[in-house]
Amino acid sequence: MDFVGQQGVLRRRVLVVDDEMVNREILGNFLSTVYTVDYASNAKIALGMLMNPDVEYSLVLLDLIMPVMSGIEFLEHRVESDRLKSIPVVVMTSEKAFEIKCLKLGAADFITKPFNLPEVVLARCERIIELFEKKSIIRNTEKDVLTGLLAKDYFFEYVRRSELLGKQIPRDALVFDIERFHLVNEFCGRAFGNMLLSKIGEALLALVPQMNAFACRAHADTFYIFAEHQEDYSDLRKALDSVIASFFHISNIRIRYGIWENVSREFEIEVWFDRAKIACDSNRGDSSKCIARYNNELHAKYIFEETLIHDLDEAIANKELKVYYQPKYSIVGEKPRLTSAEALVRWIHPKLGFINPGDFIPLFESNGLIRKVDNYVWKESAAQIRRWKDLYGESIPVSVNVSRINIMDPDLEAKLEDICSRYEISTSEIMLEVTESAYSENTNRLVEVVDKLRKNGFRIEMDDFGAGYSSLNMITTVPVDVLKIDMSFVRNMEKDECNLKLVKIIIEIAKFLKIPSVAEGVETESQLNMLKQMGCDIIQGYYFSKPVPAMDFAPFIEREISEKNLKKGE
């Protein structure tokens, strides 16, 4: 871009197009006091000069009556070129008859010949240049550079304007994003990810006119569409799915959609898209559906989950989170013997009452707040182990959950050791449960963490073993101290031969590795007997007890101590 500098000041460049030398000289004499002035003797020469990408013109002063190519012909060529349309044109004429045609072809203003008042000509040129530069800035900021779609703020402004013209028209707010887009950037590079977003922008620019719609890239890989209501958005889905398919041949990169149909005008425009986004997010991880529609049920779920997120810190501070304990019994000997417990968290909310763990644990796992819950349970469990030791002189080890996000915490080992030190318990009294799915996500990191923890005396339990596709691979890679058989296998082993065989195999694997096997979810005596016969070491489940508060766990310890004392007396 060539703006000419003089004594450090940038001078804009203008082009005077006139076939008469005298007119070019008159204009040049007073324009050159402010601008750098170039000249063309006809419109054809002017076109060539204006199309030079290395020179940037701020204004064209155009005569109409010229040989080779007239000013009117120039304006007709200008309409067909984006580059030329960005440069304002002031027509110089003494013929009033041409004004309407010139205006229709995009002329910005007129200067009447002869040029009697140079200061008026200069003032008009300055005003036109200023207006066009402001318009150019606005035009550039209203578009997303990567996709060519509207920028978010301008999108909302377009929606507001369209609403002023037709509030009675049923319209939909759509939000879509690319699931696991972060993996695209991570594994394929940001340039590849930007290319994908650009192609989606191209597809939308072609589609939205047919849909009587506006579209924008709201941020990152999230897009908004405001469209006249449709019962079926299959054309949109096909077009965007085709873009994804042209980049990938894997099924876990997909577009998910959220729609608020027939938006309610009693809410702010931004709320329409917030709610469509809620619907979009409800599809996360659910490959069985890609479109979710916002409704009252989804809204109630959103409000409930936002309440839980908002109230978590207060719940921890006020000890509304209760740690319950489920006893584990060794069935190796003649009689079952209490060996340890598993810590399970419950939430007694002051307004909502008992909250099912299935409602808050997955929620907090998805947003990272599970880290706070884990830390709370670790501390409460360590404190309870200490209390039992002080009260009964017995060590009751407790299994606690270590969520995926905590596995990646570089301070995990230090945090756990600090808790053990604070409550004066040994690291062997805290058993760490890690679900099998966590083992398959970052094996190298997991091996490193587990090795350090085991060297410091912590015992590692692989929870839900057999539920994932990578069980055998993981067990040969990551060292563990206990295998916990997935509850679903135990529950179904009496009625399903396949489940029974799987339980047998897992128990045999544990024996081969010389580590104990734990079966959870044991509810009946027949299940206990089957597991004992197969050689399972430890069981837990409703057969012995549901998870109970610490005070209700005390009788299990007292009974165990009493039976030990009876044996000693014999």
C-alpha positions in Angstrom: 0.0 0.0 0.0 1.5 3.3 -1.0 0.6 6.3 1.1 3.2 9.0 0.3 5.1 10.4 3.3 6.3 14.0 3.5 8.3 15.1 6.5 6.9 12.2 8.5 3.2 12.9 7.5 1.2 10.5 5.4 -0.3 12.1 2.4 -3.3 10.5 0.7 -3.2 10.0 -3.0 -5.9 11.1 -5.4 -6.3 10.5 -9.2 -7.5 13.2 -11.5 -9.1 11.8 -14.7 -9.7 14.4 -17.4 -8.7 14.6 -21.1 -8.1 18.3 -21.0 -4.6 19.3 -19.8 -5.8 22.7 -18.5 -8.4 21.1 -16.1 -5.8 18.6 -14.8 -3.4 21.5 -14.1 -6.0 23.7 -12.4 -7.1 20.8 -10.1 -3.5 19.7 -9.5 -2.4 23.1 -8.4 -4.7 23.3 -5.3 -5.1 19.6 -4.6 -1.4 19.1 -4.4 -1.3 21.4 -1.3 -3.0 18.6 0.6 -2.7 15.4 -1.5 -0.3 13.6 -3.7 -1.9 13.9 -7.2 -1.7 11.5 -10.1 -3.2 12.1 -13.6 -4.9 10.1 -16.3 -6.0 11.5 -19.7 -8.8 9.0 -20.1 -10.8 6.5 -18.1 -9.1 3.4 -19.6 -5.7 4.6 -18.4 -7.3 5.4 -15.0 -8.6 1.8 -14.7 -5.1 0.4 -15.2 -3.6 2.8 -12.6 -6.3 2.0 -10.0 -5.9 -1.7 -10.3 -2.2 -1.5 -9.4 -2.1 -3.4 -6.0 1.0 -1.5 -4.9 -0.7 1.9 -5.0 -3.6 3.0 -2.8 -5.9 5.8 -3.9 -8.2 7.7 -1.6 -10.2 9.5 -4.2 -10.9 9.7 -8.0 -12.0 13.0 -9.6 -13.6 11.9 -12.9 -14.6 13.8 -16.0 -17.6 12.4 -17.9 -16.9 13.3 -21.5 -13.6 11.8 -22.6 -12.3 9.9 -25.7 -11.4 6.1 -25.6 -13.5 5.5 -22.5 -16.1 7.9 -21.0 -16.7 8.5 -17.3 -20.0 6.7 -17.5 -18.2 3.6 -18.9 -15.7 3.9 -16.1 -18.5 3.9 -13.5 -20.0 0.8 -15.1 -16.7 -1.0 -14.9 -16.3 0.1 -11.3 -19.6 -1.5 -10.2 -18.1 -4.9 -11.1 -14.9 -4.6 -9.1 -14.7 -4.8 -5.3 -11.3 -3.0 -5.4 -12.7 -0.1 -7.4 -15.9 0.1 -5.4 -13.8 0.8 -2.3 -12.5 4.0 -3.8 -14.9 7.0 -3.8 -15.5 8.8 -7.1 -16.4 12.5 -7.4 -17.8 13.3 -10.9 -16.7 16.6 -12.6 -19.4 17.8 -15.0 -21.3 20.8 -16.1 -24.2 18.6 -17.4 -27.0 18.1 -14.8 -28.6 15.5 -17.0 -26.0 12.9 -16.1 -26.3 13.2 -12.3 -29.0 10.6 -11.6 -27.3 8.0 -13.8 -24.0 8.7 -12.0 -25.5 8.4 -8.6 -27.1 5.0 -9.5 -23.6 3.8 -10.6 -22.1 4.7 -7.3 -20.7 8.3 -7.7 -20.2 9.9 -4.2 -20.5 13.5 -5.2 -20.4 16.1 -8.0 -18.1 19.1 -8.7 -19.5 21.6 -11.2 -17.2 22.9 -13.9 -15.6 25.5 -14.1 -13.8 25.2 -10.7 -14.5 28.7 -9.3 -13.9 28.1 -5.6 -10.9 25.8 -4.9 -11.5 25.8 -1.2 -15.0 24.3 -1.8 -13.5 21.6 -4.0 -11.0 20.8 -1.3 -13.6 20.7 1.4 -15.8 18.3 -0.6 -12.8 16.0 -1.3 -11.8 15.9 2.4 -15.4 15.2 3.5 -15.8 12.3 0.9 -12.5 10.7 1.8 -13.3 10.9 5.6 -16.7 9.3 5.1 -15.4 6.5 3.0 -12.5 5.7 5.4 -15.0 5.5 8.3 -17.3 3.3 6.2 -14.3 1.1 5.3 -13.3 0.7 9.0 -16.9 -0.2 9.9 -17.1 -2.7 7.0 -13.8 -4.3 8.1 -14.9 -4.6 11.8 -18.4 -6.0 11.0 -17.0 -9.1 9.4 -15.1 -12.0 10.9 -11.7 -12.0 9.1 -11.4 -15.8 9.1 -14.9 -16.8 7.8 -16.3 -13.7 6.1 -19.4 -14.0 8.3 -20.7 -11.2 10.5 -18.8 -10.4 13.7 -20.8 -11.2 16.8 -21.7 -7.6 17.8 -22.8 -6.7 14.3 -24.8 -10.0 14.0 -26.8 -9.0 17.0 -27.3 -5.5 15.5 -28.6 -7.1 12.2 -30.9 -9.3 14.3 -32.3 -6.3 16.1 -32.9 -4.5 12.8 -34.7 -7.5 11.3 -36.9 -7.7 14.4 -38.0 -4.1 13.9 -39.2 -5.0 10.4 -41.0 -8.3 11.3 -41.6 -9.4 14.9 -44.6 -11.4 13.8 -42.5 -13.8 11.7 -41.6 -17.0 13.6 -37.8 -17.3 13.8 -35.3 -19.7 15.3 -32.0 -19.2 17.1 -29.4 -21.8 16.2 -26.1 -22.4 17.7 -23.6 -25.0 16.5 -20.1 -26.0 17.3 -17.5 -28.6 16.4 -17.2 -31.3 19.0 -13.6 -31.9 20.1 -12.4 -29.0 17.9 -9.5 -28.6 20.3 -8.2 -31.9 19.1 -8.1 -30.6 15.6 -5.9 -27.7 16.6 -3.8 -29.9 18.8 -3.1 -32.8 16.4 -3.4 -31.1 13.0 -2.2 -27.6 13.8 -4.0 -24.2 14.1 -3.6 -23.5 10.4 -5.5 -26.6 9.6 -8.2 -25.7 12.1 -8.5 -22.2 10.7 -8.9 -23.7 7.2 -11.8 -25.9 8.5 -13.5 -22.8 10.1 -13.0 -20.9 6.8 -14.7 -23.6 4.8 -17.6 -23.7 7.2 -17.9 -19.9 6.7 -18.0 -20.4 3.0 -20.8 -23.0 3.3 -22.8 -20.7 5.5 -22.4 -17.7 3.2 -23.9 -19.8 0.4 -26.7 -21.2 2.6 -28.0 -18.2 4.7 -29.6 -16.3 1.8 -31.7 -19.4 1.0 -32.7 -19.6 4.6 -33.5 -15.9 4.9 -31.0 -15.9 7.7 -28.0 -14.1 9.3 -24.9 -16.0 10.5 -21.9 -15.2 12.6 -18.9 -16.8 14.1 -19.5 -16.0 17.8 -16.1 -17.3 19.0 -13.6 -20.1 18.3 -15.6 -22.9 16.7 -19.1 -21.6 17.8 -21.5 -20.2 15.2 -24.8 -18.5 15.5 -27.7 -18.4 12.9 -30.9 -16.4 13.1 -33.4 -17.8 10.6 -37.0 -17.9 9.7 -38.5 -21.0 11.4 -38.0 -24.3 9.6 -39.3 -27.7 10.6 -36.2 -29.3 9.1 -32.7 -28.1 8.9 -31.4 -31.1 6.9 -30.0 -29.0 4.1 -27.9 -27.1 6.6 -26.7 -30.3 8.3 -25.9 -31.9 4.9 -23.8 -29.0 3.8 -21.8 -28.7 7.0 -21.4 -32.4 7.4 -20.0 -32.4 3.9 -17.4 -29.9 5.0 -16.4 -32.0 8.0 -16.2 -35.1 5.9 -13.9 -33.4 3.4 -11.4 -32.9 6.2 -11.8 -36.0 8.3 -12.7 -39.7 8.0 -13.3 -40.2 11.7 -16.6 -40.1 13.5 -15.7 -38.4 16.7 -15.2 -35.0 15.0 -18.8 -33.8 14.4 -21.0 -30.8 14.5 -23.7 -30.5 17.2 -26.6 -28.2 17.0 -28.8 -26.4 19.5 -32.0 -24.7 18.5 -34.5 -22.5 20.2 -37.5 -22.7 17.9 -39.9 -19.8 17.6 -37.9 -17.6 20.0 -39.9 -15.7 22.6 -39.8 -12.0 22.1 -40.2 -11.3 25.8 -36.5 -12.1 26.2 -33.4 -10.2 25.1 -31.8 -11.3 21.8 -28.7 -12.5 23.5 -30.8 -14.8 25.7 -32.2 -16.5 22.6 -28.7 -17.7 21.7 -27.6 -18.4 25.3 -30.5 -20.9 25.4 -29.8 -22.4 22.1 -26.2 -22.8 23.3 -27.6 -24.7 26.4 -29.3 -27.0 24.0 -26.2 -27.4 21.9 -24.1 -28.2 25.0 -26.6 -30.9 26.1 -25.4 -32.9 23.1 -21.9 -33.2 24.3 -20.6 -36.7 24.2 -23.9 -38.1 22.9 -23.2 -39.6 19.5 -26.8 -40.8 19.2 -28.1 -37.3 18.4 -26.6 -34.1 17.0 -29.6 -31.7 17.3 -31.1 -30.7 20.6 -34.1 -28.3 20.9 -34.4 -26.0 23.9 -37.5 -26.7 26.0 -38.7 -26.2 29.5 -37.2 -29.5 30.7 -33.8 -28.5 29.4 -34.2 -25.1 31.0 -35.0 -26.7 34.4 -32.0 -29.0 34.0 -29.8 -26.0 33.2 -31.0 -24.0 36.2 -30.5 -27.0 38.5 -27.0 -27.6 37.3 -26.1 -23.9 37.5 -27.4 -23.9 41.1 -25.2 -26.8 42.0 -22.2 -25.1 40.4 -22.9 -21.9 42.3 -23.5 -23.6 45.6 -20.6 -26.0 45.7 -18.1 -23.8 47.5 -20.7 -23.0 50.2 -21.6 -26.7 50.4 -17.9 -27.6 51.1 -17.5 -24.8 53.6 -20.7 -25.8 55.5 -20.0 -29.6 55.2 -23.2 -30.2 53.3 -21.2 -32.8 51.4 -21.3 -35.9 53.5 -18.9 -38.7 53.2 -20.5 -42.1 53.6 -18.6 -45.4 54.0 -19.4 -48.8 52.5 -17.7 -51.7 54.2 -15.5 -54.2 52.2 -15.2 -57.8 53.4 -12.6 -60.4 52.7 -14.2 -63.7 51.8 -11.0 -65.7 51.7 -11.4 -67.4 55.0 -14.2 -69.3 56.7 -16.2 -66.2 57.7 -16.3 -62.7 56.0 -13.9 -60.3 57.6 -14.0 -56.5 57.6 -10.9 -55.2 55.8 -11.6 -51.7 54.7 -14.2 -49.2 53.4 -14.9 -47.1 50.3 -15.7 -43.4 50.7 -18.7 -42.2 48.7 -19.9 -38.6 48.7 -23.5 -37.5 49.2 -24.9 -34.0 49.1 -27.6 -32.8 51.5 -28.6 -29.4 50.1 -30.4 -27.0 52.5 -33.0 -26.2 49.9 -33.0 -29.0 47.4 -32.6 -31.8 49.9 -30.7 -35.0 49.0 -29.0 -34.7 45.6 -28.2 -37.9 43.8 -24.5 -38.3 43.1 -25.4 -39.2 39.5 -26.6 -35.6 39.2 -23.6 -33.8 40.5 -20.5 -36.1 40.0 -20.7 -36.2 36.1 -21.5 -32.4 36.1 -18.4 -31.6 38.1 -16.3 -34.1 36.1 -17.2 -32.2 32.9 -16.3 -28.8 34.3 -13.3 -29.6 36.5 -15.0 -28.9 39.8 -14.6 -32.5 40.7 -11.1 -31.5 41.8 -12.7 -29.7 44.8 -15.0 -32.6 45.7 -12.1 -35.1 45.6 -9.9 -32.9 47.8 -12.8 -32.6 50.3 -13.4 -36.3 50.4 -9.7 -37.1 50.8 -9.5 -34.8 53.9 -12.7 -36.0 55.4 -11.7 -39.7 54.9 -8.2 -39.1 56.4 -9.8 -37.4 59.4 -12.2 -40.3 59.9 -9.4 -42.9 59.7 -7.7 -40.9 62.4 -10.8 -40.9 64.6 -11.3 -44.6 64.2 -7.7 -45.3 65.2 -8.0 -43.1 68.2 -11.3 -44.7 69.3 -10.7 -48.3 68.5 -7.0 -48.7 68.1 -7.7 -50.2 64.7 -6.7 -49.1 61.2 -9.5 -49.2 58.7 -8.1 -48.3 55.3 -10.4 -46.2 53.1 -10.6 -46.2 49.3 -11.1 -42.7 47.8 -11.7 -41.7 44.2 -9.0 -39.9 42.2 -10.7 -38.2 39.2 -9.0 -37.8 35.8 -8.4 -34.1 36.3 -6.5 -34.9 39.5 -4.3 -37.5 37.8 -3.0 -34.6 35.7 -2.3 -32.4 38.7 1.5 -32.2 39.2 0.9 -31.5 42.9 -1.2 -34.6 43.4 1.4 -36.6 45.3 2.3 -33.6 47.6 -1.4 -32.9 48.4 -2.0 -36.5 49.4 1.1 -36.8 51.5 0.3 -33.5 53.2 -3.2 -34.8 54.1 -1.7 -38.0 55.5 0.8 -36.0 57.5 -1.8 -33.6 58.9 -3.9 -36.5 60.3 -1.0 -38.6 61.2 -2.0 -41.7 59.2 0.2 -43.8 56.9 0.0 -43.5 53.2 -1.1 -47.2 53.1 -4.3 -46.3 54.9 -5.5 -44.3 51.9 -6.3 -46.4 48.9 -6.6 -44.6 45.6 -9.3 -45.6 43.1 -8.7 -44.6 39.5 -11.4 -45.6 36.9 -10.2 -47.7 33.9 -11.3 -44.9 31.5 -8.7 -42.6 33.1 -6.0 -45.2 32.4 -6.7 -45.1 28.7 -6.5 -41.3 28.3 -2.9 -40.5 29.1 -1.0 -43.7 29.8 2.5 -42.2 30.1 1.4 -39.6 32.6 -0.6 -42.2 34.5 2.4 -44.6 34.7 4.5 -41.8 36.0 2.0 -40.7 38.7 1.2 -44.3 39.8 4.8 -45.2 40.2 5.5 -42.2 42.4 2.4 -42.8 44.5 3.2 -46.5 45.0 6.8 -45.8 46.0 5.4 -43.5 48.7 3.2 -46.3 50.1 -0.2 -45.5 48.5 -2.1 -48.5 47.1 -3.8 -48.1 43.7 -7.1 -49.7 42.8 -8.2 -50.0 39.2 -12.0 -49.3 39.4 -14.6 -50.6 37.0 -12.2 -53.1 35.5 -13.5 -54.7 32.4 -15.9 -51.9 31.5 -13.6 -50.4 28.9 -12.2 -51.7 25.6 -8.6 -51.4 26.8 -8.6 -53.4 30.0 -6.0 -56.0 29.1 -3.7 -53.5 27.5 -3.9 -51.2 30.5 -3.2 -53.8 33.1 0.0 -54.8 31.4 1.2 -51.2 31.2 0.1 -49.6 34.5 1.0 -51.1 37.8 -1.9 -51.5 40.2 -2.5 -53.1 43.6 -6.1 -54.1 43.4 -8.6 -54.9 40.6 -12.2 -53.9 41.1 -14.6 -55.9 39.0 -17.2 -53.6 37.2 -20.5 -53.7 39.1 -22.6 -54.5 36.0 -20.8 -57.9 35.5 -21.5 -58.9 39.1 -25.1 -57.8 38.9 -25.8 -59.9 35.7 -23.5 -62.9 36.2 -26.4 -65.1 37.5 -28.5 -64.6 34.5 -25.9 -64.1 31.7 -23.3 -66.7 31.0 -21.1 -64.1 29.2 -21.0 -61.9 32.3 -20.2 -64.9 34.5 -17.2 -65.8 32.3 -15.9 -62.3 32.4 -16.0 -62.2 36.2 -14.1 -65.5 36.2 -11.5 -64.1 33.8 -11.0 -60.9 35.8 -10.5 -62.9 39.0 -8.0 -65.1 37.2 -6.1 -62.0 35.9 -5.9 -60.7 39.4 -4.5 -64.0 40.6 -2.0 -64.1 37.8 -0.8 -60.6 38.8 -0.8 -61.7 42.5 -3.1 -58.8 43.5 -6.5 -59.0 45.2 -9.8 -58.8 43.3 -12.7 -56.8 44.6 -16.3 -57.4 43.5 -18.7 -54.5 44.1 -22.5 -54.5 43.9 -22.9 -57.8 45.7 -26.5 -58.0 46.9 -27.4 -61.6 47.5 -26.0 -64.6 49.3 -25.9 -66.6 46.0 -23.7 -63.9 44.4 -21.4 -64.1 47.4 -21.1 -67.9 47.2 -20.5 -67.8 43.4 -17.7 -65.2 43.9 -16.2 -67.1 46.8 -16.2 -70.3 44.6 -14.4 -68.4 41.8 -11.7 -67.2 44.2 -12.7 -63.6 44.6 -10.9 -62.0 47.5 -13.0 -59.1 48.7 -16.6 -58.0 48.2 -18.7 -55.0 48.9 -22.4 -54.2 48.3 -25.9 -54.2 49.9 -25.5 -57.8 51.0 -23.4 -56.4 53.9 -24.5 -52.8 53.9 -25.4 -49.8 51.8 -23.0 -46.7 52.2 -23.6 -45.2 55.6 -22.5 -42.2 57.6 -19.4 -42.6 59.8 -21.4 -43.0 63.0 -23.4 -45.9 61.4 -20.2 -47.5 60.3 -18.9 -47.9 63.8 -21.0 -51.1 64.6 -19.1 -52.9 61.8 -15.8 -52.1 63.4 -17.0 -53.0 66.9 -18.4 -56.3 65.6 -15.1 -57.1 64.0 -13.2 -56.2 67.2 -15.6 -58.4 69.2 -15.1 -61.4 66.9 -11.3 -61.0 67.1 -11.5 -60.9 70.9 -13.6 -64.0 70.9 -11.1 -65.9 68.8 -8.3 -64.8 71.1 -10.3 -66.1 74.1 -10.7 -69.5 72.4 
